[in-house]
Amino acid sequence: MRTEDVLAAIATGMWRWDNASGIVTLDAEAARLLGLPSAPVRLTEAQVRSRFHPVDWNEIDGIVGLAVAEGTLAESRLRIMDEHGRVIRTVRSRSKPLIDGNAYQLVGTLQEVAEPQPGASGPHTPITGDWRRSREAFLLDAGRALAEARSTAEVLRVAAALAMPGFSPDGLAVFGMSGERLTVIGHHGHGEGDEGPFTSMTLDTDYPAAEVVRTGRAIYLPSPEEYARRYPMTWPLAQRFDRRSWAFVPLVVAGRTMGAWMAAFKHPVTFTPDERSVLTTVARMLAQALTRAGVAESERELSLGLQRTMMPVLGPGIPGIHVAARYVPTGGGLQVGGDWYDLIRLPGGSGAGRIALVIGDVQGHDVRAAGLMGQLRIALRAYASEGHRPDAVLSRASRFLYGINDGTGDPAGDGGRGDEEAYGAARFATCLYLEVDLETGAVDIARAGHPDPAVRMNDGTVLLRPTAGGLPLGIDPDTDYPTTRLTLDPGETLMICTDGLLETGGHDLDTGWERVRALLETDDGEDLEALADRLVQAVHGPGSHHTTGPLADRREDDIAVVLLSRQGTEAGTAVRKAPRRTLMTVAQTEPEHIATAREQVRQLLHDWNDADQVDSAVLMVSEMVTNVLVHTDGDALLVAEVACRGEARRLRVEVSDASDELPHKRHPGELASSGRGLILMEMLAHTWGVDPRGEGKSIWFELDEPASGDGCCT
C-alpha cells in the first residue's frame, strides 16, 4: 500500500513547498483539507495563502523562518477559511526544511484536529502564538524600518512592505495638503494614474481623507455598504477598486494634522480596538518618518543649491590644460562646509594667458562656515581679477577675513564659551593660491597654512612640492605670504586638495598622503575625470573602510580636490623621456626643511635600483644644505634631476648659495664634529665639483644607476 493511501486513511495529507519557485504541491487529502477538490494539485504561494486565516499565516511565517535557520521541525495549528472568510476547520501542520544552498523546500503533513472548534474562538484570535506579542514585534520592526528611510519615496516603499499581524492591507495611499486642497503624496496597490480623481480635491469634499484632514479624527469603514452610506458622493470613485474595508487615519506631528493615511483591504476587517491601535501607531510613525524625510530632502536641496552657487563649473574652453575637480561634504547636517575651490581667468598677459587656481578650507562644518567661505571666495576672485600677484592676493584676503572676525572672539577656538557663542566666534581659513602661465607652465604659489601641492610626472613619479607659506587667513592682518615657483612640464599633472582628502578614514597627513600618492602613481595620466573619481572613492567610498588609519575615531571632514594637467606638446616616448626634476629653497630661518629636502630626494629616487646609492644621495644632500646654512648667511637652493644617459639613468644634484667663499677639504680629527662634507662626497659620489658663479657658487654631485636591464631609458 502506498504511503499516501495510509496517510489518507487517517485524514492526513502531504504537501511540499519549493521556496525558490514559490510552488506548493498538495496531494489529494491535503487539497481536501484546504477546502479544494480532493485531487493532487500544484498552487502558487498566494493561492495557498488565501486558504489560511491571515493571523495564522503571519505566525507560521515566523515559525518556518526559525525552523529553516535552526534546521528543526516546524509545527503549528492553522485555521482553514472558505471563499466567504468563514473558518471551516483547523489543521495541524508539521514540516521539515530541506536546505540546498540558498534555497530550501518544506516537506510536511496536514492533519485535521478537533480543537479548537470552528467558530469557538473569535474571528481574529490567533492559534499559533500570542497576537499581542506578534503585534509588538511588528511595531518594533516597522518603527526601525521607517526610522532608517531617508526620503519620501523610501518611506512609501517601507509602508507598502509592512505586513501587519492578521490584517495586512493590499492598498495604501498617503494624502497631504496644499493650501485648501488634498494632494496624493504616494500610493501602493493601485495602477498608474488611478490617483487622478483624488488629486487636488478641496478639503470640504465629501471624501473620508478630506474629512480626516479637516477634523483630525480617524474614520473606519468595515464594509462597502458603510462606505456608500456615509460618503455617497465619492463612493463611485472607490467602488471600482473592489475593496472590502477601509481605514483613514490622520497623520499627526507635534499636534498638527499634516495629512491622512488610507489602508484598504480586500477581505472584511471589523477594526477591533487592537487593530485600530496598530493602525494608529503605524500612522504616527509614518507621519514622523515623512516629516524627517521632508526636512532631509529640503536640506539636500538647499545644500545642492549652495554648492552649485559657490562652486565654479570647470568646463572646457581653456587651451593647453585639462582641469577636473570634486567636492564631497561630510554628510552631516546640511551637507555643506567650509571647503571650496575656484578657477579664475586672470587679466593681461601674453600668449595663452594666465589662470589662477584656488583651494581653501574655512574652519567649521556648519552654515556659518559655508557663508564665510562664500564671502572669502568672492573676495579672492575680486583681488585676483585686479591683477595682484599671489602673495598680495592672500595678504588682502587675510585682512578681509580678519576684518570680519574683528570683535567676534579668538580665531583659534571658542575660548571656553558655549556652543551658541562658539557659533559666532572668529574663524580662520587655510588657502592655496596658484597662478599658472598657460604658455610656459610656470606656477607661482602662495600658501596660507594649507597642504602643499603634489605633481605627477610623466614617468609616474609623484612628488609633494614643498612651498613657502604663512599663517592661515584671518589670524594676523599683517602676515606675509612668500611665493614659490615651480614649472609644470607638458603631460604632468598637478594636484591640490584640502586636508579632508588626506585625513578621511582616520589618517593623519603623512599616512593619508602615502595612500593618495600610491593611487596617483598607478594612474596612466590620460583621464583626469576618472582619476578625480578614483581619488574620492579611495578615501570616501566603501573600499576606504578597509584601509582606515591610526585615528579611526576622528570626525570626518569635507573633501575638495582639483587636478590640472598640461597637454603634451610632444608625443609618445619623447615626453616620457623628459628628465625627472625637483627644486626647493631651504631658508636660513627654516633649518627644519632640511628633512623635507632629504625626503624630496628620496621620493625622486623611489624606483632607483640601488638602495645604498639612495641612502648615499640623501646623506650628501643633507650635508650640502646644512653647510650652506651653517657657513653662509644666505638660503640654499636645491635642484635634483634624474635623466637618461644611454641605457641607464644619472642623478645630478646641485646646491647653490650666494656666498663667494669656496669650500675646501679639511682633515678633521677623530673626535671632530664637522669638516667631513667634501670627504663624504669624494667617497660616495661618482663625480662631484664646485662651480663658481657670478654671484655665489654651486656644489654638485652625480650618481650613475647600475644597469637593470629593464629598458627604463629605451
Secondary structure, 3 states (H helix, E strand, C coil): CCHHHHHHHCCEEEEEEECCCCEEEECHHHHHHCCCCCCCEEEEHHHHHCCECHHHHHHHHHHHHHHHHHCCCEEEEEEEECCCCCEEEEEEEEEEEEEECCEEEEEEEEEEECCCCCCCCCCCCCCCCCHHHHHHHHHHHHHHHHHHCCCHHHHHHHHHHCCCCCCCCCEEEEEEEECCEEEEEEEECCCCCCCHHHCCEECCCCCHHHHHHHHCCCEEECCHHHHHHHCCCCHHHHHCCCCCEEEEEEEEECCEEEEEEEEEECCCCCCCHHHHHHHHHHHHHHHHHHHHHHHHHHHHHHHHHHHHHHCCCCCCCCCCEEEEEEEECCCCCCCCCCEEEEEEECCCCCCCCEEEEEEEEECCCCHHHHHHHHHHHHHHHHHHHCCCCHHHHHHHHHHHHHHHHCCCCCCCCCCCCCHHHHHCCCCCEEEEEEEEECCCCEEEEEEECCCCCEEECCCCCEEECCCCEECCECCCCCCCCCEEEEECCCCCEEEEECHHHHHCCCCCHHHHHHHHHHHHHCCCCCCHHHHHHHHHHHHHCHHHHHCCCCCCCCCCCCEEEEEEEECCCCCCHHHHCCCEEEEEEECCCCCCHHHHHHHHHHHHCCCCCCHHHHHHHHHHHHHHHHHHHHHCCCCEEEEEEEEEECCEEEEEEEEEECCCCCCCCCCCCCCCCCCCHHHHHHHHCCEEEEEEECCEEEEEEEEECCCCCCCCCC
